Amino acid sequence: MLKVGVFSDKAPFGYVDKNGKNQGYDIYFAEKLAKDLGAKIEFTIVDPASRVEFVDSGKVDIILANFTKIPERAGKVDFVLPYVQVALGVVSAEGAPIKTVADLNDKTLIVAKGTTAESYFTKHHPEVSC
């Protein structure tokens, strides 16, 4: 059995469709990997903050859920070559563009707990409320 940690709400990578079935690129990749290994597959829904814990505890064998390699994580889990690159962006109200980090002062930035966006702003810009 190949136990794979995936997201349930990050289309097009990993999400649960209206029929309750896991879908997306990460799911396709996991199914292909399981087939190549001759293994059955079991998906476990994870959130950003639980990814390292799920691998470390053996709840899952691998994580396929937008997992950026950073030194803190690399000291706890193994990473393979990345299969996708993403960039962070900020969405703001029309007429109130965010062009620099300073533009975020006195605003609340919404980020997912346990992500590199959260750790970046917490470490480098504590003046920005997350």
C-alpha beads as a LAMMPS data file, in Angstrom:
LAMMPS data file: protein, C-alpha beads

130 atoms
129 bonds

1 atom types
1 bond types

-500.0 500.0 xlo xhi
-500.0 500.0 ylo yhi
-500.0 500.0 zlo zhi

Masses

1 110.0

Atoms # bond

1 1 1 0.000 0.000 0.000
2 1 1 1.333 3.435 -0.960
3 1 1 -0.015 6.026 1.495
4 1 1 -0.006 9.506 -0.048
5 1 1 -0.726 12.814 1.693
6 1 1 -2.619 15.253 -0.542
7 1 1 -4.578 18.482 -0.299
8 1 1 -8.356 18.525 -0.649
9 1 1 -8.755 22.131 -1.761
10 1 1 -5.897 23.163 -4.060
11 1 1 -7.208 22.722 -7.610
12 1 1 -5.759 21.941 -10.083
13 1 1 -3.136 20.098 -8.009
14 1 1 -5.116 18.254 -5.352
15 1 1 -8.801 18.588 -4.571
16 1 1 -11.908 16.571 -3.792
17 1 1 -14.558 16.712 -6.519
18 1 1 -18.345 16.943 -6.019
19 1 1 -18.518 13.136 -5.842
20 1 1 -15.990 12.983 -2.987
21 1 1 -13.185 11.646 -5.210
22 1 1 -9.629 12.934 -5.066
23 1 1 -8.679 14.696 -8.304
24 1 1 -5.884 16.812 -9.753
25 1 1 -2.320 16.652 -10.991
26 1 1 -0.917 15.417 -7.666
27 1 1 -3.501 12.619 -7.651
28 1 1 -2.649 11.622 -11.229
29 1 1 1.071 11.647 -10.329
30 1 1 0.446 9.502 -7.228
31 1 1 -1.662 7.000 -9.159
32 1 1 1.032 6.686 -11.824
33 1 1 3.683 6.158 -9.147
34 1 1 1.583 3.479 -7.407
35 1 1 0.974 1.718 -10.721
36 1 1 4.702 1.753 -11.529
37 1 1 5.410 0.287 -8.068
38 1 1 2.649 -2.298 -8.398
39 1 1 1.016 -0.957 -5.249
40 1 1 -2.504 -0.048 -4.207
41 1 1 -2.939 3.578 -3.180
42 1 1 -4.492 5.268 -0.161
43 1 1 -4.966 9.039 -0.016
44 1 1 -4.865 10.989 3.249
45 1 1 -5.937 14.621 3.366
46 1 1 -3.299 16.890 4.918
47 1 1 -3.105 20.596 5.610
48 1 1 0.058 22.674 5.183
49 1 1 1.004 22.591 8.857
50 1 1 0.681 18.784 9.172
51 1 1 2.736 17.640 6.175
52 1 1 6.049 17.027 7.985
53 1 1 4.289 15.376 10.943
54 1 1 2.365 12.965 8.678
55 1 1 5.563 11.786 6.960
56 1 1 7.619 11.737 10.159
57 1 1 5.001 9.681 12.019
58 1 1 4.491 7.201 9.156
59 1 1 0.855 8.172 8.619
60 1 1 1.817 8.633 4.958
61 1 1 4.729 7.397 2.866
62 1 1 4.965 10.498 0.694
63 1 1 3.466 13.966 0.412
64 1 1 2.236 15.321 -2.904
65 1 1 0.840 18.634 -1.681
66 1 1 2.697 21.814 -2.748
67 1 1 5.665 21.242 -0.472
68 1 1 8.497 23.784 -0.736
69 1 1 11.964 22.639 0.266
70 1 1 13.302 24.860 3.027
71 1 1 16.162 24.101 5.455
72 1 1 13.852 23.462 8.454
73 1 1 11.880 20.861 6.512
74 1 1 14.885 19.360 4.720
75 1 1 16.334 18.467 8.126
76 1 1 13.262 16.342 8.871
77 1 1 12.134 14.809 5.561
78 1 1 13.705 13.915 2.215
79 1 1 12.844 15.872 -0.907
80 1 1 13.043 14.760 -4.528
81 1 1 13.449 16.934 -7.596
82 1 1 10.551 19.409 -7.841
83 1 1 7.902 18.769 -10.471
84 1 1 6.393 22.266 -10.443
85 1 1 7.449 25.805 -9.549
86 1 1 5.100 28.421 -8.186
87 1 1 5.393 32.029 -7.109
88 1 1 3.680 33.935 -4.344
89 1 1 1.424 36.825 -5.172
90 1 1 -0.810 39.227 -3.302
91 1 1 -4.411 39.941 -4.229
92 1 1 -5.782 43.326 -3.236
93 1 1 -8.909 45.366 -3.735
94 1 1 -9.300 47.273 -6.985
95 1 1 -7.892 50.756 -6.554
96 1 1 -5.672 49.678 -3.627
97 1 1 -2.671 48.013 -5.276
98 1 1 0.026 46.350 -3.194
99 1 1 3.367 47.099 -4.851
100 1 1 5.794 46.684 -1.949
101 1 1 5.857 44.906 1.393
102 1 1 5.521 48.316 3.066
103 1 1 2.068 48.591 1.461
104 1 1 0.997 45.706 3.735
105 1 1 1.631 47.669 6.934
106 1 1 -1.574 48.130 8.931
107 1 1 -3.289 45.454 6.830
108 1 1 -3.967 41.807 7.603
109 1 1 -2.346 39.323 5.249
110 1 1 -4.222 36.040 4.951
111 1 1 -1.873 33.063 4.548
112 1 1 -2.240 29.344 5.222
113 1 1 -0.604 28.248 8.483
114 1 1 2.484 26.098 7.981
115 1 1 3.357 27.518 4.550
116 1 1 6.528 29.222 3.388
117 1 1 4.529 32.445 2.975
118 1 1 3.685 32.414 6.675
119 1 1 7.253 31.663 7.786
120 1 1 8.700 34.272 5.403
121 1 1 6.501 37.095 6.664
122 1 1 6.815 36.045 10.312
123 1 1 10.612 36.015 10.089
124 1 1 11.347 38.875 7.694
125 1 1 8.395 41.213 8.150
126 1 1 6.923 40.894 11.649
127 1 1 5.307 44.301 11.152
128 1 1 2.861 42.656 8.723
129 1 1 -0.024 41.012 10.525
130 1 1 -0.700 37.458 9.320

Bonds

1 1 1 2
2 1 2 3
3 1 3 4
4 1 4 5
5 1 5 6
6 1 6 7
7 1 7 8
8 1 8 9
9 1 9 10
10 1 10 11
11 1 11 12
12 1 12 13
13 1 13 14
14 1 14 15
15 1 15 16
16 1 16 17
17 1 17 18
18 1 18 19
19 1 19 20
20 1 20 21
21 1 21 22
22 1 22 23
23 1 23 24
24 1 24 25
25 1 25 26
26 1 26 27
27 1 27 28
28 1 28 29
29 1 29 30
30 1 30 31
31 1 31 32
32 1 32 33
33 1 33 34
34 1 34 35
35 1 35 36
36 1 36 37
37 1 37 38
38 1 38 39
39 1 39 40
40 1 40 41
41 1 41 42
42 1 42 43
43 1 43 44
44 1 44 45
45 1 45 46
46 1 46 47
47 1 47 48
48 1 48 49
49 1 49 50
50 1 50 51
51 1 51 52
52 1 52 53
53 1 53 54
54 1 54 55
55 1 55 56
56 1 56 57
57 1 57 58
58 1 58 59
59 1 59 60
60 1 60 61
61 1 61 62
62 1 62 63
63 1 63 64
64 1 64 65
65 1 65 66
66 1 66 67
67 1 67 68
68 1 68 69
69 1 69 70
70 1 70 71
71 1 71 72
72 1 72 73
73 1 73 74
74 1 74 75
75 1 75 76
76 1 76 77
77 1 77 78
78 1 78 79
79 1 79 80
80 1 80 81
81 1 81 82
82 1 82 83
83 1 83 84
84 1 84 85
85 1 85 86
86 1 86 87
87 1 87 88
88 1 88 89
89 1 89 90
90 1 90 91
91 1 91 92
92 1 92 93
93 1 93 94
94 1 94 95
95 1 95 96
96 1 96 97
97 1 97 98
98 1 98 99
99 1 99 100
100 1 100 101
101 1 101 102
102 1 102 103
103 1 103 104
104 1 104 105
105 1 105 106
106 1 106 107
107 1 107 108
108 1 108 109
109 1 109 110
110 1 110 111
111 1 111 112
112 1 112 113
113 1 113 114
114 1 114 115
115 1 115 116
116 1 116 117
117 1 117 118
118 1 118 119
119 1 119 120
120 1 120 121
121 1 121 122
122 1 122 123
123 1 123 124
124 1 124 125
125 1 125 126
126 1 126 127
127 1 127 128
128 1 128 129
129 1 129 130
